[in-house]
Amino acid sequence: MATKEKNVWILLLFILSGLVIGGLLGEFAKDISFLSWLSYGQSFGLSNPIELDLSVVKITFGLMVNINIASIVGLLIAIFVYRKI
């Protein structure tokens, strides 16, 4: 009996693509009056990057996450599509 295995990497690809496409749609929708609610969101992360100076190598760590309503909708659609495949 063959079972249908789902790959975690495909799920991550779907989630990332849903977040990115949803975020882009939210940014495009902020200028349209009846869709401006899709661009409402929050940013969090390291506003000032952390630097590690080892005299030979200088490494900078930083991460900012911008989440809006459209990216959450994109995430939910991506998970729904993944479950249907």
C-alpha positions in Angstrom: 0.0 0.0 0.0 1.5 3.3 -1.1 1.3 6.3 1.2 1.5 9.8 0.2 4.5 11.4 2.0 4.6 15.2 2.4 8.0 16.9 2.3 8.8 19.5 5.0 10.9 21.4 2.6 8.0 21.8 0.2 5.9 23.1 3.1 8.5 25.7 4.0 8.7 26.8 0.4 5.0 27.2 0.3 5.0 29.1 3.6 7.8 31.5 2.5 6.2 32.1 -0.8 2.8 32.8 0.8 4.4 35.3 3.2 6.4 37.1 0.5 3.5 37.3 -2.0 1.1 38.3 0.7 3.5 41.0 2.0 3.9 42.4 -1.5 0.1 42.5 -2.1 -0.2 44.3 1.3 2.3 46.9 0.2 0.5 47.4 -3.1 -2.9 47.6 -1.4 -1.9 50.4 1.0 -2.7 53.1 -1.5 -6.1 51.7 -2.3 -8.7 53.1 0.1 -10.9 50.0 0.5 -7.9 47.6 0.7 -5.7 49.7 3.0 -6.6 47.4 6.0 -4.5 44.7 4.3 -1.3 46.7 4.9 -1.8 47.1 8.7 1.0 45.3 10.4 3.9 45.3 12.8 7.7 45.2 12.5 9.9 43.6 15.1 13.5 42.4 15.3 16.9 44.0 15.9 16.8 47.6 14.9 20.5 48.0 15.5 22.5 45.1 14.2 24.9 43.3 16.5 28.6 43.4 15.4 31.3 40.9 16.3 34.7 42.3 15.5 37.5 39.7 15.7 40.1 42.0 14.3 40.5 39.8 11.2 36.8 39.3 10.5 33.9 41.5 11.2 30.5 39.9 11.4 27.2 41.7 11.6 24.0 40.0 12.8 20.6 41.6 12.1 17.0 40.5 11.5 13.8 42.5 10.9 10.5 41.0 10.3 7.6 42.9 8.8 4.2 41.2 9.1 0.9 42.6 7.8 -2.6 41.2 7.4 -2.0 40.3 3.7 1.0 38.2 4.6 -1.0 36.3 7.2 -3.7 35.6 4.6 -1.0 34.5 2.2 0.4 32.1 4.8 -3.0 30.6 5.4 -3.7 30.2 1.7 -0.2 28.5 1.3 -0.9 26.0 4.0 -4.4 25.3 2.5 -2.9 24.7 -0.9 -0.1 22.5 0.5 -2.7 20.3 2.3 -4.7 20.0 -1.0 -1.7 18.8 -3.0 
